[in-house]
Structures are given as structure tokens and as C-alpha cells.
């Protein structure tokens, strides 16, 4: 009976580990998207200033 309980306990613990890794992966994806949008925003600012400089010439 103890072996059966040990096996059942091990099954109960596994989904928690997977959920944790999924959360970490999702969080990394969110952070990457935030960085991407921030870079695009910065590039647009530089692009606008470059177009302004080119218009002066």
C-alpha cells in the first residue's frame, strides 16, 4: 500500500513542475515582446529625427 501511495504522490507532484516551467516560459515570452516593442518605439523616434534632418538638407 505504501508503494501505491508513493506512486500516486509522484503523479500529483509532476503537473506542478510543468505548470511552473510553463509560467516561466510564458513570462520570458512576455518580456521578449516588451523588449521588442520598446526597441521598435526607440527606432521610430530615431527614424523620425533622421527624416527631419534629411528634410533640412
PDB file with one MODEL, atoms N, CA, C and O in Angstrom:
MODEL        1
ATOM      1  N   UNK A   1       0.816  -1.194   0.000  1.00  0.00           N
ATOM      2  CA  UNK A   1       0.000   0.000   0.000  1.00  0.00           C
ATOM      3  C   UNK A   1       0.858   1.255   0.000  1.00  0.00           C
ATOM      4  O   UNK A   1       0.488   2.253  -0.620  1.00  0.00           O
ATOM      5  N   UNK A   2       1.999   1.224   0.686  1.00  0.00           N
ATOM      6  CA  UNK A   2       2.880   2.372   0.734  1.00  0.00           C
ATOM      7  C   UNK A   2       3.466   2.685  -0.643  1.00  0.00           C
ATOM      8  O   UNK A   2       3.643   3.847  -1.009  1.00  0.00           O
ATOM      9  N   UNK A   3       3.761   1.628  -1.394  1.00  0.00           N
ATOM     10  CA  UNK A   3       4.294   1.840  -2.736  1.00  0.00           C
ATOM     11  C   UNK A   3       3.259   2.506  -3.633  1.00  0.00           C
ATOM     12  O   UNK A   3       3.592   3.385  -4.427  1.00  0.00           O
ATOM     13  N   UNK A   4       2.014   2.089  -3.505  1.00  0.00           N
ATOM     14  CA  UNK A   4       0.936   2.685  -4.282  1.00  0.00           C
ATOM     15  C   UNK A   4       0.787   4.165  -3.939  1.00  0.00           C
ATOM     16  O   UNK A   4       0.622   4.996  -4.831  1.00  0.00           O
ATOM     17  N   UNK A   5       0.844   4.488  -2.676  1.00  0.00           N
ATOM     18  CA  UNK A   5       0.717   5.878  -2.243  1.00  0.00           C
ATOM     19  C   UNK A   5       1.900   6.707  -2.757  1.00  0.00           C
ATOM     20  O   UNK A   5       1.727   7.861  -3.149  1.00  0.00           O
ATOM     21  N   UNK A   6       3.091   6.123  -2.753  1.00  0.00           N
ATOM     22  CA  UNK A   6       4.265   6.824  -3.243  1.00  0.00           C
ATOM     23  C   UNK A   6       4.128   7.138  -4.731  1.00  0.00           C
ATOM     24  O   UNK A   6       4.486   8.232  -5.169  1.00  0.00           O
ATOM     25  N   UNK A   7       3.611   6.186  -5.510  1.00  0.00           N
ATOM     26  CA  UNK A   7       3.406   6.394  -6.944  1.00  0.00           C
ATOM     27  C   UNK A   7       2.355   7.478  -7.172  1.00  0.00           C
ATOM     28  O   UNK A   7       2.538   8.355  -8.017  1.00  0.00           O
ATOM     29  N   UNK A   8       1.271   7.421  -6.429  1.00  0.00           N
ATOM     30  CA  UNK A   8       0.221   8.433  -6.568  1.00  0.00           C
ATOM     31  C   UNK A   8       0.736   9.818  -6.196  1.00  0.00           C
ATOM     32  O   UNK A   8       0.398  10.805  -6.851  1.00  0.00           O
ATOM     33  N   UNK A   9       1.545   9.893  -5.157  1.00  0.00           N
ATOM     34  CA  UNK A   9       2.125  11.179  -4.760  1.00  0.00           C
ATOM     35  C   UNK A   9       3.051  11.725  -5.837  1.00  0.00           C
ATOM     36  O   UNK A   9       3.081  12.933  -6.070  1.00  0.00           O
ATOM     37  N   UNK A  10       3.800  10.857  -6.491  1.00  0.00           N
ATOM     38  CA  UNK A  10       4.717  11.324  -7.534  1.00  0.00           C
ATOM     39  C   UNK A  10       3.939  11.867  -8.736  1.00  0.00           C
ATOM     40  O   UNK A  10       4.387  12.817  -9.377  1.00  0.00           O
ATOM     41  N   UNK A  11       2.794  11.282  -9.046  1.00  0.00           N
ATOM     42  CA  UNK A  11       1.976  11.805 -10.137  1.00  0.00           C
ATOM     43  C   UNK A  11       1.394  13.161  -9.794  1.00  0.00           C
ATOM     44  O   UNK A  11       1.270  14.024 -10.663  1.00  0.00           O
ATOM     45  N   UNK A  12       1.042  13.352  -8.555  1.00  0.00           N
ATOM     46  CA  UNK A  12       0.473  14.621  -8.132  1.00  0.00           C
ATOM     47  C   UNK A  12       1.509  15.742  -8.191  1.00  0.00           C
ATOM     48  O   UNK A  12       1.150  16.892  -8.445  1.00  0.00           O
ATOM     49  N   UNK A  13       2.749  15.442  -7.969  1.00  0.00           N
ATOM     50  CA  UNK A  13       3.797  16.466  -7.938  1.00  0.00           C
ATOM     51  C   UNK A  13       4.242  16.885  -9.337  1.00  0.00           C
ATOM     52  O   UNK A  13       4.686  18.021  -9.504  1.00  0.00           O
ATOM     53  N   UNK A  14       4.148  16.045 -10.323  1.00  0.00           N
ATOM     54  CA  UNK A  14       4.652  16.342 -11.657  1.00  0.00           C
ATOM     55  C   UNK A  14       3.944  17.512 -12.337  1.00  0.00           C
ATOM     56  O   UNK A  14       4.636  18.366 -12.891  1.00  0.00           O
ATOM     57  N   UNK A  15       2.634  17.608 -12.333  1.00  0.00           N
ATOM     58  CA  UNK A  15       1.985  18.732 -13.022  1.00  0.00           C
ATOM     59  C   UNK A  15       2.400  20.087 -12.459  1.00  0.00           C
ATOM     60  O   UNK A  15       2.459  21.063 -13.206  1.00  0.00           O
ATOM     61  N   UNK A  16       2.684  20.170 -11.190  1.00  0.00           N
ATOM     62  CA  UNK A  16       3.107  21.433 -10.599  1.00  0.00           C
ATOM     63  C   UNK A  16       4.414  21.893 -11.218  1.00  0.00           C
ATOM     64  O   UNK A  16       4.579  23.082 -11.488  1.00  0.00           O
ATOM     65  N   UNK A  17       5.337  20.990 -11.445  1.00  0.00           N
ATOM     66  CA  UNK A  17       6.621  21.345 -12.043  1.00  0.00           C
ATOM     67  C   UNK A  17       6.415  21.822 -13.478  1.00  0.00           C
ATOM     68  O   UNK A  17       7.042  22.792 -13.906  1.00  0.00           O
ATOM     69  N   UNK A  18       5.556  21.158 -14.210  1.00  0.00           N
ATOM     70  CA  UNK A  18       5.284  21.565 -15.589  1.00  0.00           C
ATOM     71  C   UNK A  18       4.601  22.922 -15.620  1.00  0.00           C
ATOM     72  O   UNK A  18       4.908  23.749 -16.478  1.00  0.00           O
ATOM     73  N   UNK A  19       3.691  23.158 -14.708  1.00  0.00           N
ATOM     74  CA  UNK A  19       2.995  24.441 -14.664  1.00  0.00           C
ATOM     75  C   UNK A  19       3.986  25.558 -14.367  1.00  0.00           C
ATOM     76  O   UNK A  19       3.884  26.652 -14.922  1.00  0.00           O
ATOM     77  N   UNK A  20       4.929  25.280 -13.503  1.00  0.00           N
ATOM     78  CA  UNK A  20       5.933  26.281 -13.150  1.00  0.00           C
ATOM     79  C   UNK A  20       6.817  26.610 -14.350  1.00  0.00           C
ATOM     80  O   UNK A  20       7.105  27.779 -14.609  1.00  0.00           O
ATOM     81  N   UNK A  21       7.244  25.587 -15.077  1.00  0.00           N
ATOM     82  CA  UNK A  21       8.091  25.846 -16.244  1.00  0.00           C
ATOM     83  C   UNK A  21       7.302  26.543 -17.334  1.00  0.00           C
ATOM     84  O   UNK A  21       7.851  27.379 -18.052  1.00  0.00           O
ATOM     85  N   UNK A  22       6.018  26.213 -17.474  1.00  0.00           N
ATOM     86  CA  UNK A  22       5.183  26.898 -18.463  1.00  0.00           C
ATOM     87  C   UNK A  22       5.034  28.367 -18.106  1.00  0.00           C
ATOM     88  O   UNK A  22       5.086  29.228 -18.984  1.00  0.00           O
ATOM     89  N   UNK A  23       4.851  28.657 -16.832  1.00  0.00           N
ATOM     90  CA  UNK A  23       4.731  30.047 -16.398  1.00  0.00           C
ATOM     91  C   UNK A  23       6.016  30.803 -16.680  1.00  0.00           C
ATOM     92  O   UNK A  23       5.981  31.944 -17.143  1.00  0.00           O
ATOM     93  N   UNK A  24       7.144  30.175 -16.404  1.00  0.00           N
ATOM     94  CA  UNK A  24       8.437  30.826 -16.656  1.00  0.00           C
ATOM     95  C   UNK A  24       8.617  31.088 -18.143  1.00  0.00           C
ATOM     96  O   UNK A  24       9.086  32.155 -18.540  1.00  0.00           O
ATOM     97  N   UNK A  25       8.246  30.116 -18.961  1.00  0.00           N
ATOM     98  CA  UNK A  25       8.382  30.275 -20.401  1.00  0.00           C
ATOM     99  C   UNK A  25       7.480  31.392 -20.905  1.00  0.00           C
ATOM    100  O   UNK A  25       7.898  32.210 -21.725  1.00  0.00           O
ATOM    101  N   UNK A  26       6.247  31.427 -20.418  1.00  0.00           N
ATOM    102  CA  UNK A  26       5.318  32.486 -20.820  1.00  0.00           C
ATOM    103  C   UNK A  26       5.851  33.843 -20.392  1.00  0.00           C
ATOM    104  O   UNK A  26       5.769  34.809 -21.151  1.00  0.00           O
ATOM    105  N   UNK A  27       6.398  33.927 -19.181  1.00  0.00           N
ATOM    106  CA  UNK A  27       6.932  35.188 -18.690  1.00  0.00           C
ATOM    107  C   UNK A  27       8.097  35.653 -19.564  1.00  0.00           C
ATOM    108  O   UNK A  27       8.209  36.840 -19.870  1.00  0.00           O
ATOM    109  N   UNK A  28       8.968  34.714 -19.969  1.00  0.00           N
ATOM    110  CA  UNK A  28      10.073  35.075 -20.858  1.00  0.00           C
ATOM    111  C   UNK A  28       9.553  35.584 -22.193  1.00  0.00           C
ATOM    112  O   UNK A  28      10.095  36.540 -22.748  1.00  0.00           O
ATOM    113  N   UNK A  29       8.508  34.954 -22.713  1.00  0.00           N
ATOM    114  CA  UNK A  29       7.918  35.405 -23.979  1.00  0.00           C
ATOM    115  C   UNK A  29       7.352  36.816 -23.830  1.00  0.00           C
ATOM    116  O   UNK A  29       7.501  37.648 -24.725  1.00  0.00           O
ATOM    117  N   UNK A  30       6.706  37.078 -22.703  1.00  0.00           N
ATOM    118  CA  UNK A  30       6.162  38.415 -22.462  1.00  0.00           C
ATOM    119  C   UNK A  30       7.287  39.442 -22.380  1.00  0.00           C
ATOM    120  O   UNK A  30       7.180  40.531 -22.943  1.00  0.00           O
ATOM    121  N   UNK A  31       8.352  39.098 -21.688  1.00  0.00           N
ATOM    122  CA  UNK A  31       9.493  40.012 -21.574  1.00  0.00           C
ATOM    123  C   UNK A  31      10.115  40.277 -22.947  1.00  0.00           C
ATOM    124  O   UNK A  31      10.495  41.410 -23.240  1.00  0.00           O
ATOM    125  N   UNK A  32      10.223  39.257 -23.784  1.00  0.00           N
ATOM    126  CA  UNK A  32      10.770  39.442 -25.123  1.00  0.00           C
ATOM    127  C   UNK A  32       9.888  40.353 -25.956  1.00  0.00           C
ATOM    128  O   UNK A  32      10.392  41.196 -26.700  1.00  0.00           O
ATOM    129  N   UNK A  33       8.582  40.194 -25.840  1.00  0.00           N
ATOM    130  CA  UNK A  33       7.671  41.072 -26.576  1.00  0.00           C
ATOM    131  C   UNK A  33       7.790  42.512 -26.090  1.00  0.00           C
ATOM    132  O   UNK A  33       7.775  43.444 -26.895  1.00  0.00           O
ATOM    133  N   UNK A  34       7.908  42.697 -24.782  1.00  0.00           N
ATOM    134  CA  UNK A  34       8.077  44.051 -24.242  1.00  0.00           C
ATOM    135  C   UNK A  34       9.342  44.695 -24.790  1.00  0.00           C
ATOM    136  O   UNK A  34       9.328  45.857 -25.195  1.00  0.00           O
ATOM    137  N   UNK A  35      10.439  43.937 -24.802  1.00  0.00           N
ATOM    138  CA  UNK A  35      11.702  44.451 -25.333  1.00  0.00           C
ATOM    139  C   UNK A  35      11.565  44.798 -26.813  1.00  0.00           C
ATOM    140  O   UNK A  35      12.063  45.829 -27.263  1.00  0.00           O
ATOM    141  N   UNK A  36      10.896  43.943 -27.556  1.00  0.00           N
ATOM    142  CA  UNK A  36      10.710  44.178 -28.986  1.00  0.00           C
ATOM    143  C   UNK A  36       9.937  45.465 -29.228  1.00  0.00           C
ATOM    144  O   UNK A  36      10.327  46.282 -30.062  1.00  0.00           O
ATOM    145  N   UNK A  37       8.835  45.648 -28.495  1.00  0.00           N
ATOM    146  CA  UNK A  37       8.040  46.860 -28.666  1.00  0.00           C
ATOM    147  C   UNK A  37       8.814  48.104 -28.243  1.00  0.00           C
ATOM    148  O   UNK A  37       8.691  49.158 -28.867  1.00  0.00           O
ATOM    149  N   UNK A  38       9.621  47.979 -27.173  1.00  0.00           N
ATOM    150  CA  UNK A  38      10.422  49.114 -26.732  1.00  0.00           C
ATOM    151  C   UNK A  38      11.457  49.479 -27.801  1.00  0.00           C
ATOM    152  O   UNK A  38      11.659  50.661 -28.080  1.00  0.00           O
ATOM    153  N   UNK A  39      12.102  48.498 -28.391  1.00  0.00           N
ATOM    154  CA  UNK A  39      13.079  48.758 -29.450  1.00  0.00           C
ATOM    155  C   UNK A  39      12.424  49.388 -30.671  1.00  0.00           C
ATOM    156  O   UNK A  39      12.973  50.315 -31.268  1.00  0.00           O
ATOM    157  N   UNK A  40      11.257  48.889 -31.038  1.00  0.00           N
ATOM    158  CA  UNK A  40      10.543  49.470 -32.181  1.00  0.00           C
ATOM    159  C   UNK A  40      10.184  50.924 -31.913  1.00  0.00           C
ATOM    160  O   UNK A  40      10.281  51.771 -32.801  1.00  0.00           O
ATOM    161  N   UNK A  41       9.771  51.206 -30.689  1.00  0.00           N
ATOM    162  CA  UNK A  41       9.423  52.576 -30.309  1.00  0.00           C
ATOM    163  C   UNK A  41      10.650  53.486 -30.410  1.00  0.00           C
ATOM    164  O   UNK A  41      10.563  54.596 -30.935  1.00  0.00           O
ATOM    165  N   UNK A  42      11.793  53.011 -29.905  1.00  0.00           N
ATOM    166  CA  UNK A  42      13.031  53.794 -29.970  1.00  0.00           C
ATOM    167  C   UNK A  42      13.477  54.000 -31.412  1.00  0.00           C
ATOM    168  O   UNK A  42      13.926  55.087 -31.777  1.00  0.00           O
ATOM    169  N   UNK A  43      13.354  52.968 -32.224  1.00  0.00           N
ATOM    170  CA  UNK A  43      13.742  53.085 -33.626  1.00  0.00           C
ATOM    171  C   UNK A  43      12.867  54.087 -34.362  1.00  0.00           C
ATOM    172  O   UNK A  43      13.357  54.841 -35.203  1.00  0.00           O
ATOM    173  N   UNK A  44      11.571  54.099 -34.051  1.00  0.00           N
ATOM    174  CA  UNK A  44      10.674  55.080 -34.672  1.00  0.00           C
ATOM    175  C   UNK A  44      11.085  56.502 -34.301  1.00  0.00           C
ATOM    176  O   UNK A  44      11.012  57.406 -35.134  1.00  0.00           O
ATOM    177  N   UNK A  45      11.512  56.703 -33.076  1.00  0.00           N
ATOM    178  CA  UNK A  45      11.945  58.030 -32.640  1.00  0.00           C
ATOM    179  C   UNK A  45      13.186  58.451 -33.428  1.00  0.00           C
ATOM    180  O   UNK A  45      13.274  59.592 -33.881  1.00  0.00           O
ATOM    181  N   UNK A  46      14.141  57.538 -33.592  1.00  0.00           N
ATOM    182  CA  UNK A  46      15.340  57.855 -34.362  1.00  0.00           C
ATOM    183  C   UNK A  46      15.001  58.079 -35.833  1.00  0.00           C
ATOM    184  O   UNK A  46      15.545  58.978 -36.475  1.00  0.00           O
ATOM    185  N   UNK A  47      14.113  57.267 -36.348  1.00  0.00           N
ATOM    186  CA  UNK A  47      13.732  57.380 -37.751  1.00  0.00           C
ATOM    187  C   UNK A  47      13.102  58.745 -38.025  1.00  0.00           C
ATOM    188  O   UNK A  47      13.397  59.382 -39.036  1.00  0.00           O
ATOM    189  N   UNK A  48      12.240  59.185 -37.124  1.00  0.00           N
ATOM    190  CA  UNK A  48      11.612  60.494 -37.284  1.00  0.00           C
ATOM    191  C   UNK A  48      12.650  61.610 -37.266  1.00  0.00           C
ATOM    192  O   UNK A  48      12.563  62.552 -38.053  1.00  0.00           O
ATOM    193  N   UNK A  49      13.629  61.509 -36.373  1.00  0.00           N
ATOM    194  CA  UNK A  49      14.643  62.553 -36.305  1.00  0.00           C
ATOM    195  C   UNK A  49      15.539  62.526 -37.546  1.00  0.00           C
ATOM    196  O   UNK A  49      15.980  63.576 -38.012  1.00  0.00           O
ATOM    197  N   UNK A  50      15.806  61.350 -38.075  1.00  0.00           N
ATOM    198  CA  UNK A  50      16.623  61.262 -39.291  1.00  0.00           C
ATOM    199  C   UNK A  50      15.880  61.847 -40.487  1.00  0.00           C
ATOM    200  O   UNK A  50      16.474  62.535 -41.317  1.00  0.00           O
ATOM    201  N   UNK A  51      14.584  61.575 -40.573  1.00  0.00           N
ATOM    202  CA  UNK A  51      13.807  62.146 -41.674  1.00  0.00           C
ATOM    203  C   UNK A  51      13.782  63.671 -41.573  1.00  0.00           C
ATOM    204  O   UNK A  51      13.844  64.358 -42.592  1.00  0.00           O
ATOM    205  N   UNK A  52      13.694  64.196 -40.372  1.00  0.00           N
ATOM    206  CA  UNK A  52      13.701  65.636 -40.159  1.00  0.00           C
ATOM    207  C   UNK A  52      15.037  66.223 -40.606  1.00  0.00           C
ATOM    208  O   UNK A  52      15.078  67.277 -41.241  1.00  0.00           O
ATOM    209  N   UNK A  53      16.131  65.535 -40.271  1.00  0.00           N
ATOM    210  CA  UNK A  53      17.458  66.009 -40.666  1.00  0.00           C
ATOM    211  C   UNK A  53      17.613  65.975 -42.180  1.00  0.00           C
ATOM    212  O   UNK A  53      18.196  66.892 -42.760  1.00  0.00           O
ATOM    213  N   UNK A  54      17.102  64.935 -42.828  1.00  0.00           N
ATOM    214  CA  UNK A  54      17.209  64.829 -44.274  1.00  0.00           C
ATOM    215  C   UNK A  54      16.375  65.904 -44.966  1.00  0.00           C
ATOM    216  O   UNK A  54      16.759  66.404 -46.024  1.00  0.00           O
ATOM    217  N   UNK A  55      15.246  66.258 -44.377  1.00  0.00           N
ATOM    218  CA  UNK A  55      14.413  67.309 -44.952  1.00  0.00           C
ATOM    219  C   UNK A  55      15.131  68.652 -44.938  1.00  0.00           C
ATOM    220  O   UNK A  55      14.915  69.478 -45.825  1.00  0.00           O
ATOM    221  N   UNK A  56      15.974  68.875 -43.949  1.00  0.00           N
ATOM    222  CA  UNK A  56      16.709  70.140 -43.861  1.00  0.00           C
ATOM    223  C   UNK A  56      17.724  70.265 -45.001  1.00  0.00           C
ATOM    224  O   UNK A  56      17.990  71.367 -45.481  1.00  0.00           O
ATOM    225  N   UNK A  57      18.285  69.141 -45.429  1.00  0.00           N
ATOM    226  CA  UNK A  57      19.281  69.180 -46.499  1.00  0.00           C
ATOM    227  C   UNK A  57      18.554  69.218 -47.797  1.00  0.00           C
ATOM    228  O   UNK A  57      19.181  69.255 -48.856  1.00  0.00           O
TER     229      UNK A  57
ENDMDL
END
